[in-house]
Structures are given as C-alpha cells and as structure tokens.
Amino acid sequence: MKIIRRSAVLNLTLAGILAAQTTRPAGETTLHLDIGNGIRAVSPSRVTVPAGERVQIVGPEARVGFGYLWTRNNRALPGATDRSLVLDSVTAADAGSYACLHTSPTALPVPSQTLVLGVGPVDRLLNISTRAELGAGPEATVTAGFVVASSGTAKKVIVRAVGPALAQFGVANPLRAPVLRILDATGRPYENGYAYPAVVGGLTYEQDLADSLARSGAFPIPRGTRDVVVMMPFPAGLYTAQVTSADGGTGTVLVEIYEVP
C-alpha cells in the first residue's frame, strides 16, 4: 500500500517525523490500496493518523463492467460508490477496517486489500515504514532520520529493521542479517532503556515489547529470525536509524518507526 501525506507545516519525506506540535493545522493523508485477491493473499495494512486529518483512501481500479462499494467493519457505507473514499477531519469514530469491493450484477464482489485505520491524538503521527535495498560494499547503509517532539516525558518508540521476515510476504531477496544502530543528534550511539525490576510475576521487557507492538498495529515477526526490534524512551530530539548487514549480504530491508500509543 502506498501512503502520501501532506501537511500545512510539515513535509514528510523518508526521514519521517515522529511527532508534531499540537497546534499545527490538520494535514492530508492519501492511502492507495492494493488488490486483495490473486495467487498470494495480501496482508491488511495498518495505519494510524492524527485526529483532524483529512484521509483519502483510493481503491484499486476496477475492470470494465464493475463498480465500487466501500465497507467499514464489513458493513456497506451508504453512498460510498466511487473509487476514492474521503474522510474529512477524522475522529476516533472513523477508526476501523476499510475495504473497497468491485461489484457487478453478474459476478461475486472482489475485495481490495484491507486497511485497518487508527486515529490517534493530534500530537501523534502515523507510523513510518521505509522499504529500501541495501547494496554491496562495506559502506552500504540504509538511513532513516526521525524527530521526536515532546514537551514532557520521553516517548516510547519502537524501531525495527525487518529483513528475513519479509520472506512471508513474497519478497524475493530479503536482507539476511540486518544490524540496527540508532544515533542521536551528535552522531553518537543512542543507548537508553526501561528498567524492569526483578520481581516475581513482574513485567518484563519481552512482555512490554509484545504488548506495545500489538497496540501499535505492527505486523508479527516469526520467532527465531534475525530481524532487529528495539524499544526505548526517546526524549525530544533528532535521531537517525542506520541499517547495515552483519554478513556483508545485500537485500531488501524495511525500516519501521512506531510511537507506542
């Protein structure tokens, strides 16, 4: 799924911005859904946008003789029969599972990829996912910069470098052994973490991470892979996520940044 986002005060590039000032004007997000049928099933896409955003969801183009019908939570949306569905100034009531059906009087409906849309507070931004090819050579690096804006406590942020797990989505050459480094604004390694007291029955990092990933809408990663996932508190500032290869291999890697709600 392709995501396009515009804002009156922010220009989102691959660098990504994790948080914005609560006083900014609402922006616009355009989401393009893939087809949902074929040889391989298409996984749902999960996107969270700020409250007040204008969201446009564009379904795949229908064949001749087919029309469009939009559903939310498997129920038809009255009057939503165009290729694009526009949600003005979204609120929590707009959150849900969306799909575009291609309909015909003589055939069964053909569904699009499903979109699981979340609506967060105005000081949060949608998740950032950047897919790139890591080339050959000792200097080969995939870099994603992000900014955390926080007037109070540090934000809980998850950063992932997904390589091997991409094989489940049909990616032909996923990066076998990604290495993830996070740098602060000075270029130094950023090393921080949460404290988990050694109490019987107490919360562990693994439990906290699993719960945080689920709340963020991140797709699951199989156990035992060499994909890299870190969760840390990030005070306001500029950060850089760098991905390299542990074994010198090349391939596709997905760099993801989630602010945990």
NORRANOR-V381123 format. One record per residue. N is the residue number from 1. PHI is phi as a letter, one per 40 degrees, with the letter a starting at -180 (* if undefined). Layout:
BEGIN
N|PHI + N|PHI
END
This chain:
BEGIN
1|* + 2|c + 3|b + 4|b + 5|b + 6|b + 7|a + 8|c + 9|b + 10|b + 11|b + 12|c + 13|b + 14|c + 15|c + 16|g + 17|b + 18|c + 19|a + 20|b + 21|c + 22|c + 23|c + 24|c + 25|c + 26|c + 27|b + 28|b + 29|b + 30|b + 31|b + 32|b + 33|c + 34|c + 35|c + 36|b + 37|b + 38|i + 39|c + 40|b + 41|c + 42|c + 43|c + 44|c + 45|b + 46|b + 47|b + 48|b + 49|b + 50|c + 51|d + 52|g + 53|c + 54|c + 55|b + 56|b + 57|b + 58|b + 59|c + 60|c + 61|c + 62|c + 63|c + 64|d + 65|g + 66|b + 67|b + 68|b + 69|a + 70|c + 71|b + 72|b + 73|f + 74|g + 75|b + 76|c + 77|c + 78|d + 79|g + 80|c + 81|b + 82|b + 83|c + 84|b + 85|b + 86|b + 87|b + 88|c + 89|f + 90|c + 91|b + 92|d + 93|c + 94|c + 95|c + 96|i + 97|b + 98|b + 99|a + 100|b + 101|b + 102|c + 103|b + 104|a + 105|c + 106|b + 107|a + 108|c + 109|c + 110|b + 111|c + 112|c + 113|d + 114|c + 115|b + 116|c + 117|c + 118|b + 119|b + 120|b + 121|c + 122|c + 123|c + 124|b + 125|b + 126|c + 127|c + 128|b + 129|b + 130|b + 131|b + 132|a + 133|b + 134|c + 135|c + 136|c + 137|h + 138|c + 139|c + 140|c + 141|a + 142|b + 143|b + 144|b + 145|c + 146|a + 147|b + 148|b + 149|b + 150|a + 151|c + 152|b + 153|c + 154|c + 155|c + 156|c + 157|b + 158|b + 159|b + 160|b + 161|b + 162|b + 163|b + 164|d + 165|c + 166|c + 167|c + 168|c + 169|b + 170|g + 171|c + 172|c + 173|b + 174|c + 175|c + 176|c + 177|b + 178|c + 179|b + 180|b + 181|b + 182|b + 183|b + 184|c + 185|c + 186|c + 187|g + 188|c + 189|d + 190|c + 191|b + 192|a + 193|a + 194|c + 195|c + 196|b + 197|d + 198|c + 199|b + 200|d + 201|g + 202|c + 203|c + 204|b + 205|c + 206|c + 207|c + 208|c + 209|c + 210|c + 211|c + 212|c + 213|c + 214|c + 215|c + 216|c + 217|g + 218|c + 219|c + 220|c + 221|b + 222|d + 223|c + 224|g + 225|c + 226|c + 227|c + 228|b + 229|b + 230|b + 231|b + 232|a + 233|c + 234|b + 235|c + 236|d + 237|i + 238|b + 239|b + 240|b + 241|b + 242|b + 243|b + 244|b + 245|b + 246|c + 247|b + 248|g + 249|c + 250|b + 251|i + 252|c + 253|b + 254|b + 255|c + 256|b + 257|b + 258|b + 259|c + 260|c + 261|c
END
